[in-house]
Amino acid sequence: MIPIARWAPSDGLVLEPNALDAAKETARNLALTAGPGAGKTEMLAQRADFLLRTATCRYPRRILAISFKIDAAQNLRARVGVTSRFVRQTTIWRT
């Protein structure tokens, strides 16, 4: 566990100020909306990383990240899985 003030995005990534604020939000839940290629999957990965590495989430096994593309889901799992023992992939529905 690291202090919230010392958390930084993994892999040396630099987030825009609004994205950094969203990743570090602790007072409320967030909904992200953006166009294609805007970095939504990366934002989800960094948010999960923040919640897990700072122990901000009281119930880490209840974090749910949903992706509608297989490659995005694999990217998300790989990025968060590196820093967490709580990651588990489940495919609920797939066409």
N, C-alpha and C positions, 0 to 999 in steps of 0.2 A: 504494500500500500504506500502511496506517495501523497503528500499534501496537495490539495487542490491548486494552490498557488504555484506549485512546481510542475504541474502537468503541462506537457507540450505534445502536439500531434506526433504520432509515431513515424518512423522512417524519415525524419527530418522534413516532413511536409510543412509547408507554410500555408495556413488558411487565411482567407480574407477576414477582415475584422468581424463582419456579421456572422460568418460561418464559425469563427472561433467563439464568439459569444453564444451561439446556439449549441455548440459542442459542450460548453462549460455551464450551461443553464442547470440550476439545481432547484429552482422554486416552482417549476411547472413543466408539464409535458409539451412537446412541440410537434408540429406537423410541417413537413417540408414540401414545397412545391417548386419545381423548376423545370426548364426545358431540357431536351436531350443534350447530353454531354456537359451538363452544368456541374456535375460532381455530387449528385445525390447519394450514390452508393458510397463514395468516399466519406461523405459527411456522416452517414449512418455508422460506418466503421469507426470513425474517430469518436463519435458520440458514445458508442458501446465501449470503446477503449477507455475513454474518460471515466465512465460510470464504473467500470471494473477495476481499473488501476488505482483509482482514488477511493474505492470502497464507498462511493456515494450512494449506490443502489443497495438498499437493504435486502432485496431479494434478487440476486443476480441471475438465478435460473428462470426468472420471469421476464427477462428482456426478450422481446420478440421483434425481429427485424424481418420484414417481408420484401421480397424482390420478385418482380414479374418476369425477369429474364434469367436464364440459367447461368450465363457467364457472370452477371452481376451478383447472383447468389454465391457462386464459387469464389469470387473476389472478396465478398463480404466475409464469408466463412474463413478464408485464408488469412485475411488481415486481422480479424478479431481473434481467431484461433491461436495465433502466435503468442498473444499475451494473456490468454485466459484458459483455464481448465474447465470452464462452464459451457463451452460451445458444443452444441449438438445440432446436427442438421437433420431435419425431418422434411420429407416431401409429402405434402398433403394432397395436392392435386396437380396433375401435369398432363398437358396434351401433347 
